[in-house]
Amino acid sequence: MLTLPSDLPEIEPALATALRAALLAGNIIRAAAANPSSVQAREKRPNDFVTEVDLASEQAIVQTLLGAYPHHAVRTEESAKPHGQPASDHVWIVDPLDGTTNFIHAYPQVGVSIALAVRGRIAHAVVLDVMAGEWYHASRGQGAFRGASRLQVSRRGELQSALLATSCPARAAPDGARALELLCDVMGRVAAIRRSGSAALDLARIAAGQCDGGFDLGLNAWDVAAGSLLVQEAGGRVGDFCGASDFLEAREIVSGAPAVFDALVAVLAPYSRRASACAGKP
């Protein structure tokens, strides 16, 4: 059973609440993982699954967050409408089980991702690596941590020696050919690419310096909200394929150590859905 680290640095109440919510969700997921044959899954869209474990994890998180902050809103992957107060300036952005396909197949790359946005800007973030029992967390302006250890992005300066993380292409999609073209383009310019199946964990590993950068297409805000703050607070940069900071709803994301980020943006800008905006950049 998961427990919270005993040596956490002093943290703000909202972040402590997010950690408690992630703990409940993580233990639900781990209990189900011990008996995978009992897990029932249905397909929301082609190759996009949801299980009763996703829903139970979501319910535990929502109840914990709104129990502490009833006037906040909670936006989650599995709910069509936000919970709580939709007009609130404080919106929790939650992926209750990041890596559902991995989970269904007992592949141990599964995360819980919880972020709090205040007036559209991510203020607090938690990413839990459920199977490894590793806790990543950050508050804006206070650094990013794995447990009690402060995180720092890699110091890699050249794209050709970089290790990147991606889920692109995550599944069959109408623009699959474009995604494959993008992937092949990047693969020819870097040392290697890793695909974990969990964007939240990828971003946590970029923040920890285990990967030098990453990129993805087709992701939603709940996939990247928490991880993006981890990368920023660890000294990295996050943006859309043009390098712009309003990436949360762009469904395209680049992240990494500053030099790697700049090099990736130069490669990925032509693939941006915002190509006309990129054209005006130097």
GITA-V92818 format. One record per helix or strand of 2 or more residues. SS is the DSSP state (@ for helix, = for strand). FROM is the first residue (numbers start at 1). TO is the last residue. If there is no record, write none. Layout:
ss from to
SS FROM TO
SS FROM TO
//
This chain:
ss from to
@ 13 33
@ 36 38
= 41 45
= 48 51
@ 52 68
= 73 76
= 83 84
= 90 98
@ 100 104
= 111 118
= 121 129
= 134 139
= 144 146
= 149 150
@ 159 161
= 163 165
@ 176 187
= 192 194
@ 199 207
= 213 217
@ 221 233
= 237 239
= 252 256
@ 258 271
@ 275 279
//
